[in-house]
Amino acid sequence: MCKIISVANQKGGVGKTTTAFNISAALALKNSRVLAIDFDPQADLSKYADFDNTDGNPTMSDLLIGKVGMSKAVKIKDCIRHSEINNLDYIPCDINLANADLFLAGVLSRETILKRILNDDIIKQYDYVIIDCNPSLGVLLMNALTASSGVIIPVQVQDFAFGGLKTLTGVITQIQETINPDLKILGVLPTMVDRTNASKRVVEQLESIYNEALFSTQIHRATQAVESTKQHKALCLIKGSKLGEEYIACADELSKRIGA
């Protein structure tokens, strides 16, 4: 059964896209079939995957708008691209997704649109769908969480992390209580960890608050994360990459958490 997992944090700059793409890549390298979905209008995951936006094929924006009858309907299979990694496909998006709150404002059950889109036989071919969510508490995030069975929350280890984290977990609780009771927090993932006392203090606070929900794997701060996006190359494909090894460990831990 395909497991649909959102990677979400309404705070930007926490390593959300890097986490979504590299966990997807690590799972694919372990022979799982993975579909990564770019659900962020900034389209960073699409750029990471070296998406060619001149190929003329539809994107997630077209899929979403077409589903609600505001443009020509498209099929999800026509939106799927193959990455350079075996077993890893992705659906790109573009800036048009930024208007989602506007064009979905009057749509009934608008928070279930992505769930209905993913209720397609082609999704059954995958072991995982990983959704890179947009960093805001709007209709796109609601759609992603409603469609998902689990959510990973990457958190940059800094003193201001807790306010946004509390807000997001509150939204997740609302989704669980009203729309998607099967949604689970699969883990809080510390990112951009360094050797400073401040970083250590925040990790300790996360441990005390989230206990077993906190990933034991930590993603450390490194310029290689930025470099890999420019190279359009997953970190786990870069020989000797410590970050790549950390994301492989994170994918292993994720698999254990969901019993895969």
Secondary structure, 3 states (H helix, E strand, C coil): CCEEEEECCCCCCCCHHHHHHHHHHHHHHCCCCEEEEEECCCCHHHHHCCCCCCCCCCCHHHHHHHHCCCCCCCCHHHCCEECCCCCEEEECCCHHHHHHHHHCCCCCCHHHHHHHHHCCHHHHHCCEEEEEECCCCCHHHHHHHHHCCEEEEEEECCCCHHHHHHHHHHHHHHHHHHCCCCCEEEEEEEECECCCHHHHHHHHHHHHHHHHHECCCCCECCCHHHHHHHHCCCHHHCCCCHHHHHHHHHHHHHHHHCCC
